[in-house]
Amino acid sequence: MAAIPTRRLGSDGPEITRVGFGAWAIGGGGWAFGWGPQDDDDSVRTMRHAIDEGVNWIDTAAVYGLGHSEEVVARLLRDVPSSERPLVFTKCGLAWDDNDPMKPARRTLEPTSIRRECEASLRRLEVDTIDLYQFHWPDETGTPVEDSWGEMSRLVEEGKVRWAGVSNFYVALLERCEPIRHVDSLQPPFSLIRRAAAESIIPWCDAHGTGVIVYSPMQSGLLTDRWTPERASTLAEDDWRRRAPEFQSPNLERNLALRDALRPIAERHQTTVPEVAVAWTLAWSGVTAAIVGARTPEQVDGWVGAATVELTTDDLAEIAAAIHSSGAGTGPASPAPPR
């Protein structure tokens, strides 16, 4: 396949491929937002395949599998030559209960917790420095974001973190962080179904030199050829998607109608429906790259070419019309014409 295009993450970040590997699902099951059982050998083989195909970064988080995803990423890194080593991005700010893994994690950005979590991630990943460290969610303990971001800045100064970002933040929080230290990146949810980030958050980042790496661009598998209404019943009991509104009626039928409308576009481009869905997120000004998950090498093959899919003005108009006719999701339906 063709080399994956790259783009600089924000004004001062690394050059990253426009698609990256998302390691949420490889955390496996047995926790509140798990994806059901996952074989670690399959996970390592899948990440290795993504790297062989040209992907140069992996996004994980401490909470994925309650530490397990980071440990599996470390397994990969042990066997990858330094010249081929991917950048590793991870996150902090979700404190789980070891005695009740199915209990949702508490959102905390207390400085002492941030530092403790950073040290734990460094140990699990078996690295000296985290390439991009991100706050996973806004704090719910009452900790001022200025105190939290100040601690993140100190981790950068100490060399434990190279670049610093946030996930799921809104504009007001970004504006409070920026005077303390530049926010290198934002990670918002963004897909054909979940489009709200295009209203103000992505434009703010575009104007302030903050990179944007969007997550769930295929809406956690909904925007793939394989998803059917019947498939939900086959999900593992601990797969979080069983409880997700977008996977249930009436949203499910609307979402699949939108998915079906992508097929003629995929055929014209001689590509896949997932690649069209991911390419749509990359067509927005301000979006640096997309995080895409996979549990098998075959799933990687289904989306890795998205960065080279050039959607035309007519394609984008056709997709916008499908969004309106299907009634799927919320938020702006079309980016500006392709750059």
VOVO-94049 format. One record per residue (C-alpha): y, x, z; residue in one letter. Coordinates in steps of 0.1 Angstrom, whole numbers. Example, Ala and Ser with C-alpha at 12.3 -4.5 7.8 and 13.67 -1.06 7.14 Angstrom:
2
[r [-45 123 78] 'A']
[r [-11 137 71] 'S']
***
This chain:
339
[r [0 0 0] 'M']
[r [37 10 -3] 'A']
[r [53 29 26] 'A']
[r [68 5 52] 'I']
[r [106 6 50] 'P']
[r [124 17 82] 'T']
[r [157 9 98] 'R']
[r [176 25 127] 'R']
[r [174 5 159] 'L']
[r [210 -3 167] 'G']
[r [237 24 165] 'S']
[r [219 52 182] 'D']
[r [182 43 183] 'G']
[r [151 57 165] 'P']
[r [142 49 129] 'E']
[r [115 23 132] 'I']
[r [93 5 106] 'T']
[r [105 -30 99] 'R']
[r [72 -44 113] 'V']
[r [57 -31 146] 'G']
[r [25 -38 164] 'F']
[r [27 -63 193] 'G']
[r [2 -56 221] 'A']
[r [5 -89 240] 'W']
[r [-29 -103 229] 'A']
[r [-47 -70 236] 'I']
[r [-40 -75 273] 'G']
[r [-69 -100 271] 'G']
[r [-75 -130 293] 'G']
[r [-77 -138 330] 'G']
[r [-39 -141 336] 'W']
[r [-13 -168 332] 'A']
[r [-3 -160 297] 'F']
[r [-34 -144 283] 'G']
[r [-50 -150 250] 'W']
[r [-86 -152 261] 'G']
[r [-112 -124 260] 'P']
[r [-105 -94 239] 'Q']
[r [-127 -63 233] 'D']
[r [-108 -31 241] 'D']
[r [-127 -11 214] 'D']
[r [-115 -37 189] 'D']
[r [-79 -34 202] 'S']
[r [-79 4 198] 'V']
[r [-94 1 163] 'R']
[r [-68 -25 154] 'T']
[r [-38 -4 166] 'M']
[r [-52 27 148] 'R']
[r [-55 7 116] 'H']
[r [-18 -4 119] 'A']
[r [-8 32 124] 'I']
[r [-28 43 94] 'D']
[r [-10 16 74] 'E']
[r [23 32 83] 'G']
[r [35 12 114] 'V']
[r [53 37 137] 'N']
[r [58 17 169] 'W']
[r [39 -4 194] 'I']
[r [55 -30 217] 'D']
[r [37 -38 250] 'T']
[r [47 -48 285] 'A']
[r [35 -42 320] 'A']
[r [26 -79 325] 'V']
[r [3 -81 294] 'Y']
[r [-31 -83 310] 'G']
[r [-14 -73 343] 'L']
[r [-13 -37 333] 'G']
[r [-43 -37 310] 'H']
[r [-24 -37 277] 'S']
[r [-6 -5 286] 'E']
[r [-39 11 296] 'E']
[r [-54 2 262] 'V']
[r [-24 17 245] 'V']
[r [-30 49 265] 'A']
[r [-65 50 251] 'R']
[r [-51 49 216] 'L']
[r [-26 76 223] 'L']
[r [-52 100 237] 'R']
[r [-69 101 203] 'D']
[r [-39 102 180] 'V']
[r [-25 136 169] 'P']
[r [10 142 181] 'S']
[r [22 142 145] 'S']
[r [10 106 141] 'E']
[r [20 93 176] 'R']
[r [37 60 174] 'P']
[r [68 52 195] 'L']
[r [58 31 225] 'V']
[r [80 3 238] 'F']
[r [73 -15 271] 'T']
[r [90 -39 295] 'K']
[r [96 -45 332] 'C']
[r [109 -73 353] 'G']
[r [78 -95 358] 'L']
[r [61 -91 392] 'A']
[r [27 -106 394] 'W']
[r [4 -115 423] 'D']
[r [-28 -95 423] 'D']
[r [-44 -121 445] 'N']
[r [-36 -149 420] 'D']
[r [-36 -136 385] 'P']
[r [-32 -171 370] 'M']
[r [1 -176 389] 'K']
[r [31 -170 366] 'P']
[r [49 -138 374] 'A']
[r [82 -137 393] 'R']
[r [112 -126 372] 'R']
[r [129 -99 392] 'T']
[r [153 -71 381] 'L']
[r [159 -57 416] 'E']
[r [167 -19 411] 'P']
[r [138 -8 434] 'T']
[r [114 -30 415] 'S']
[r [126 -16 381] 'I']
[r [120 19 393] 'R']
[r [86 12 408] 'R']
[r [75 -6 376] 'E']
[r [88 22 354] 'C']
[r [67 48 374] 'E']
[r [37 25 371] 'A']
[r [40 21 334] 'S']
[r [44 59 329] 'L']
[r [11 63 348] 'R']
[r [-7 36 328] 'R']
[r [6 48 295] 'L']
[r [-1 85 304] 'E']
[r [33 95 291] 'V']
[r [63 114 305] 'D']
[r [89 93 289] 'T']
[r [90 57 277] 'I']
[r [106 55 242] 'D']
[r [122 21 247] 'L']
[r [122 4 281] 'Y']
[r [132 -33 282] 'Q']
[r [140 -60 308] 'F']
[r [115 -87 300] 'H']
[r [135 -117 312] 'W']
[r [167 -124 331] 'P']
[r [165 -120 368] 'D']
[r [158 -151 390] 'E']
[r [162 -134 424] 'T']
[r [200 -133 425] 'G']
[r [203 -96 416] 'T']
[r [235 -90 397] 'P']
[r [227 -78 362] 'V']
[r [252 -50 367] 'E']
[r [230 -35 394] 'D']
[r [199 -39 373] 'S']
[r [214 -23 342] 'W']
[r [229 5 363] 'G']
[r [193 14 374] 'E']
[r [181 13 338] 'M']
[r [210 37 329] 'S']
[r [198 61 357] 'R']
[r [163 61 343] 'L']
[r [177 72 310] 'V']
[r [198 99 326] 'E']
[r [167 112 344] 'E']
[r [147 114 312] 'G']
[r [121 88 321] 'K']
[r [134 65 294] 'V']
[r [148 74 259] 'R']
[r [164 41 249] 'W']
[r [172 10 269] 'A']
[r [170 -27 258] 'G']
[r [165 -62 270] 'V']
[r [144 -92 260] 'S']
[r [152 -129 262] 'N']
[r [188 -122 273] 'F']
[r [218 -144 262] 'Y']
[r [252 -132 251] 'V']
[r [269 -135 285] 'A']
[r [244 -111 301] 'L']
[r [247 -87 272] 'L']
[r [284 -86 276] 'E']
[r [280 -78 313] 'R']
[r [256 -49 305] 'C']
[r [276 -33 277] 'E']
[r [304 -17 298] 'P']
[r [278 0 320] 'I']
[r [257 14 292] 'R']
[r [252 4 255] 'H']
[r [224 -20 251] 'V']
[r [202 -3 224] 'D']
[r [182 -34 216] 'S']
[r [175 -70 222] 'L']
[r [141 -87 218] 'Q']
[r [145 -125 212] 'P']
[r [119 -150 201] 'P']
[r [126 -158 164] 'F']
[r [105 -175 138] 'S']
[r [108 -203 112] 'L']
[r [100 -227 140] 'I']
[r [120 -211 168] 'R']
[r [154 -203 152] 'R']
[r [180 -206 180] 'A']
[r [185 -168 182] 'A']
[r [203 -169 149] 'A']
[r [231 -191 163] 'E']
[r [249 -165 184] 'S']
[r [226 -139 199] 'I']
[r [216 -121 167] 'I']
[r [252 -122 153] 'P']
[r [265 -107 186] 'W']
[r [240 -78 183] 'C']
[r [249 -73 147] 'D']
[r [286 -69 156] 'A']
[r [280 -46 186] 'H']
[r [255 -21 172] 'G']
[r [226 -35 192] 'T']
[r [193 -35 174] 'G']
[r [172 -66 172] 'V']
[r [134 -66 172] 'I']
[r [122 -102 171] 'V']
[r [90 -114 187] 'Y']
[r [65 -141 176] 'S']
[r [77 -143 140] 'P']
[r [45 -161 131] 'M']
[r [49 -184 162] 'Q']
[r [18 -170 179] 'S']
[r [-5 -177 150] 'G']
[r [8 -211 139] 'L']
[r [23 -197 107] 'L']
[r [-10 -184 93] 'T']
[r [-35 -198 69] 'D']
[r [-62 -200 96] 'R']
[r [-46 -224 119] 'W']
[r [-58 -260 118] 'T']
[r [-54 -290 142] 'P']
[r [-90 -286 152] 'E']
[r [-87 -249 161] 'R']
[r [-68 -256 193] 'A']
[r [-100 -271 208] 'S']
[r [-118 -238 202] 'T']
[r [-93 -217 221] 'L']
[r [-105 -200 253] 'A']
[r [-98 -219 284] 'E']
[r [-74 -192 296] 'D']
[r [-55 -190 262] 'D']
[r [-19 -199 270] 'W']
[r [-15 -217 237] 'R']
[r [-36 -246 249] 'R']
[r [-5 -256 270] 'R']
[r [22 -247 245] 'A']
[r [42 -277 231] 'P']
[r [44 -262 196] 'E']
[r [6 -263 195] 'F']
[r [4 -300 204] 'Q']
[r [13 -333 186] 'S']
[r [38 -342 173] 'P']
[r [51 -306 169] 'N']
[r [18 -292 156] 'L']
[r [18 -315 125] 'E']
[r [54 -307 117] 'R']
[r [48 -270 121] 'N']
[r [17 -270 99] 'L']
[r [36 -289 72] 'A']
[r [62 -262 72] 'L']
[r [34 -236 71] 'R']
[r [19 -253 41] 'D']
[r [53 -252 23] 'A']
[r [52 -214 23] 'L']
[r [20 -212 2] 'R']
[r [37 -216 -32] 'P']
[r [62 -189 -22] 'I']
[r [34 -166 -11] 'A']
[r [16 -172 -44] 'E']
[r [47 -163 -64] 'R']
[r [51 -130 -45] 'H']
[r [13 -123 -46] 'Q']
[r [14 -120 -8] 'T']
[r [2 -140 22] 'T']
[r [18 -169 42] 'V']
[r [22 -147 73] 'P']
[r [40 -121 53] 'E']
[r [64 -147 40] 'V']
[r [70 -160 75] 'A']
[r [77 -125 88] 'V']
[r [99 -116 58] 'A']
[r [120 -147 65] 'W']
[r [130 -133 99] 'T']
[r [137 -99 84] 'L']
[r [161 -115 58] 'A']
[r [187 -122 85] 'W']
[r [216 -98 89] 'S']
[r [213 -80 123] 'G']
[r [175 -82 125] 'V']
[r [161 -46 126] 'T']
[r [124 -53 128] 'A']
[r [97 -78 138] 'A']
[r [69 -75 163] 'I']
[r [37 -88 150] 'V']
[r [5 -91 170] 'G']
[r [-31 -86 159] 'A']
[r [-66 -86 174] 'R']
[r [-85 -72 144] 'T']
[r [-77 -48 115] 'P']
[r [-80 -78 91] 'E']
[r [-52 -95 109] 'Q']
[r [-30 -64 104] 'V']
[r [-37 -65 67] 'D']
[r [-24 -101 67] 'G']
[r [11 -92 77] 'W']
[r [17 -54 74] 'V']
[r [32 -58 39] 'G']
[r [59 -82 51] 'A']
[r [86 -56 51] 'A']
[r [83 -51 13] 'T']
[r [85 -88 5] 'V']
[r [119 -95 -10] 'E']
[r [127 -132 -6] 'L']
[r [151 -145 -32] 'T']
[r [180 -169 -28] 'T']
[r [158 -196 -44] 'D']
[r [130 -187 -19] 'D']
[r [153 -191 10] 'L']
[r [167 -224 -2] 'A']
[r [131 -237 -7] 'E']
[r [122 -226 28] 'I']
[r [153 -243 42] 'A']
[r [145 -275 24] 'A']
[r [110 -274 39] 'A']
[r [124 -268 74] 'I']
[r [145 -299 70] 'H']
[r [118 -321 54] 'S']
[r [92 -311 80] 'S']
[r [114 -315 110] 'G']
[r [98 -284 125] 'A']
[r [116 -264 152] 'G']
[r [153 -261 159] 'T']
[r [182 -237 149] 'G']
[r [198 -225 116] 'P']
[r [176 -230 86] 'A']
[r [188 -202 63] 'S']
[r [203 -167 64] 'P']
[r [230 -154 42] 'A']
[r [217 -144 7] 'P']
[r [195 -113 8] 'P']
[r [213 -80 12] 'R']
***
